[in-house]
Amino acid sequence: MLAALQKFPATIARPVEVVRGYSLETLRADLVAGVTVGLVLLPQALAFSLLAGLPPEMGLYSAIVASIVGALWGSSSHLHTGPTNTASLLTLSVILPLATPGTPEFIAIAGVLAVLAGALRVAFGLARLGLLVNFVSDSVAVGFTAGAGILIMSNQIGPILRLDLPLGAGLVDTIVLSVERITATHPPSLLLGGAVIVLILALQRLQRRLPTLLIALVIVSLIAWALRLEDAGVRTLGALPQSLPPLAALPLFDLSLIGALANGALAVAIIGLVEASAIARAIATHSQQRLDSNQEFIGQGLANICAGLFSGYPCSGSFNRSALSLQAGARTGMGNAFSGVFVLLAMFPLAPLMEHLPRPVLAGALAVTAWSMVDYRAIARIWRADRTDGAISLITLAATLLVPLQFAIISGVLMSLGAYLWRTSAPRVQSVLPDADFRHWEYQPHLPMCPQLAVVDVLGDLYFGAVNHVEEQMNALMTRNPSQRFLLLRMHSVQRCDISGIKMLQTLVRQYRDRGGGVYFVRVRASVRQMMDVTGFTQLVGEDHFLDEDHAIDVLFYRVLDPAVCIYECDVRAFRECQNLPKRPLPAEAIPLLPATVTSSPPVATIEPRELWRQLRSPSPPRIIDVREPREYRQGHIPGAESLPLYELLTRPDQVNADRPIVLVCQSGRRSERAASALLSRGLDRVTILRGGMLAWEASDLLMAVEFGGEG
């Protein structure tokens, strides 16, 4: 048998992996765990089937078949598959508009729903859609589970009070009808329901590891039997079958029925997978087991298909039974399979006794388990962490109480997707500045920014849904700071950039170039850089505009920004490089600084470094005026150059005359342009500037003079 299974794909041959290397010690541990879980599974199967409006034997059949198949074909060694609160309530909600509870049609439709939901789950697993459950956020799951718990508790009012309320009535209708018929309350039923609730809660306080549900059911049922409350009108389960799960005659080819069930089956499939996957992950954090979500989808699907075919109804993973399986020491999935075998074996001798199990006792037990589904602490934690997620959770809870459950789930999923799209379509775009230690970049809106350079973080992807928002934020930044001609974009948070993002960046580059500046980039991720390369954006902006973050400001400060603005116009010390920079604001009577330009063809004539070197060695050398600050001049200058800082030139222009040609020199050429513009405005026409300034002179390996001593 095992050899034959090994020939099938691994997903189908999963039982081979479960039993491979199975030892006697493992068998002993799994048997003990199976019996322990089976003691809880037996009463839950009865109670949950009644919650779904189905005969109790359908719960037993589902418990037997689903626990065995789910354990053998699932991924988790501890996830227990079988009847659950949520699956039962969903089943009732989906089928109720199509048939009356208790009728053969209702029972047959429950089996068809299990097969359809199971087939969808298997299809999801085979299609490797294990990540599908991620589209149902925790806020939706918590809100839906809490709403389902409240509905389950409301549905137990009728059995506990022995009131004839319509099965599956909404919360409001149930409360209104209960108040109207409160005088018809059956006191013995109320006492039994209240007693089992009190006893379960008391036992849980004493020892949570005990099968409190089973103990409470047995004790209260014995009290009911001793007091002969059945004769006093307390309703019981009635006769139960003593047979193997029979093959059901299901209308699987009734296309009209399948069409009517399609939406509900999808909701049952998805919420069941979310429930099972979440439980499996939670248990795996303790067991340290590696899970395969696609295999788990297949296991859950096969469990539901088999449960439907063998007279059961839709099932899912149970948290309390899965946790009990782990605590009881189960080592493989066989432990959960043995729990189904235990229910099967126990059903034969216990059927005559379970026939007299009071319904209000089961209803009280259901009410306690339903209350545990309302995780108000989780809702409060989600609300504190994120108001949007908190609102989604509360809206999903309200929808669960007020509309059909399948629509509540779909609305929650759509809200989560909408919130995700809203967040990703509006990434934060913020100007940042160095912190006090100049080690990290921070958003500090209370501090003044550099008047020349904007450093901006884009905290999100540049895809088609986000580019309009990013572009609007950048335009607002440019409007607020019209003097900023240069932009440094920090791209470490941009994981993805599509063609719309590239077009937006191209527009941004053009806007800054129109200002006479440019755009530079740091920390561009490889995938984004590849997109820039293949679209030609890298060529458009220039390879030299992609900088190393550790040296980006240094490069921009000394080679790109206008030092004249830094020294004579700006009193901000935004960067580390600004801290020791002399600040010399021009007096009112000085010649004003003309706007700096950054173009490929400066308006003033230029001279190359080697040509200037040749002219310096000629009989009639030009006059070299170094317009840098004295400290810069002393650290290295052209031999024969005289120091006349730009400040001095603008405040005392009479120091420069036209007796011979003038060559202006600074660090990179930008201050020379300022000085040349001032001299040209005075009528001096034989003025040129050293192209590239001292940076170009050094790069040409030409001789420099250095002065020692004095201010350093």
Salt bridges, closest charged atoms under 4 A:
GLU17 OE2 - ARG20 NH1 3.11
GLU25 OE2 - ARG331 NH2 3.21
ASP164 OD1 - ARG235 NH2 3.20
GLU230 OE1 - HIS356 ND1 3.11
ASP231 OD2 - ARG228 NH2 3.19
ASP386 OD2 - ARG423 NH2 3.01
ASP389 OD1 - ARG423 NH2 3.29
ASP457 OD1 - ARG490 NH1 2.72
ASP457 OD1 - HIS492 ND1 3.98
ASP533 OD1 - ARG529 NE 3.24
GLU543 OE2 - ARG529 NH2 2.46
ASP548 OD2 - HIS551 ND1 3.02
GLU549 OE2 - ARG490 NH2 2.59
GLU549 OE1 - ARG523 NH1 3.76
ASP562 OD2 - ARG674 NH2 2.74
GLU569 OE2 - ARG674 NH1 3.74
GLU608 OE2 - ARG691 NE 2.81
GLU611 OE2 - ARG614 NH2 2.67
ASP626 OD2 - ARG628 NH2 2.87
GLU629 OE1 - ARG584 NH1 3.02
GLU632 OE1 - ARG671 NH1 2.99
GLU642 OE2 - ARG623 NE 2.68
GLU648 OE2 - ARG584 NH2 3.43
GLU648 OE1 - ARG652 NH1 3.99
GLU711 OE1 - ARG634 NH2 3.35
